[in-house]
Amino acid sequence: MFTILGADGKEYGPVSEATIMGWIAGGRANLQTKARRGNETEWKTLGDFAEFNATLPPPAASVAGAALPAASAAPSAGPALASRWLRLGAAVLDSIIGTMFAAPGLAMLIMAGVFATPDTPNPALMIAGFVTIGAAMVVLLGIQIYLLVTRGQTLGKKFLGIKIVCFEDDSNPGFVKVFLLRMLVNGLIGAVPFLGLIYSLTDILFIFREDRRCIHDLIAGTKVVQA
């Protein structure tokens, strides 16, 4: 897998050797296009890689006053993958937002003495607190599902400028993939006693794959990219 550095300074990929060959055939890359392999940090030209050096045509000769050849343009590889830190930050933000929505109801429960005197709480305040928390969670869930289905984003992802897309074509995953498969199925597996804990930890660690796809991404056929 390779990452390409476009003429616009943006990174495109990771993409396969076959994909790059397609860009070459379409005039979107040449021997001088910057690239790096896998998790390597050093940028080289495609001509430095044996996979392409033997098959790529040489770059077009420069002509005075002529425009740069089309091959120097940035390849249309789609959006770059979201960084691991941005994905973590979005998850933390979503947790903070959830706490903020629940805060009024939690305050009522505290005032009712649910935590300080659990045997003799104020019943009216306690009921109001639980109802407020429940209503707030329903509203938040509705907002999150709407954003996920229409934009592939939660509030946290929206604030940090990342989104979920289909792995194959970068399209909007829709309700089935982004909610039923990616969230609901993943949550049900994670809720299994003992095995769910192992699964959840493994799911998180999959972020260190080259394509940064967790198990829930593999289940749903999605990836997370820059919006």
Secondary structure, DSSP 8 states (H G I E B T S, - for coil): -EEEE-TTS-EEEEE-HHHHHHHHHTTS--TT-EEEETT----EEGGGSHHHHTTS-------TT----GGGS-------B--HHHHHHHHHHHHHHHHHHHHHHHHHHHHHTTTT-TTS--HHHHHHHHHHHHHHHHHHHHHHHHHHHHHS--HHHHHHTEEEEETTT----HHIIIIIIIIIIHHHHHTSTTHHHHHHHHHHHGGGSTT---HHHHHHTEEEEE-
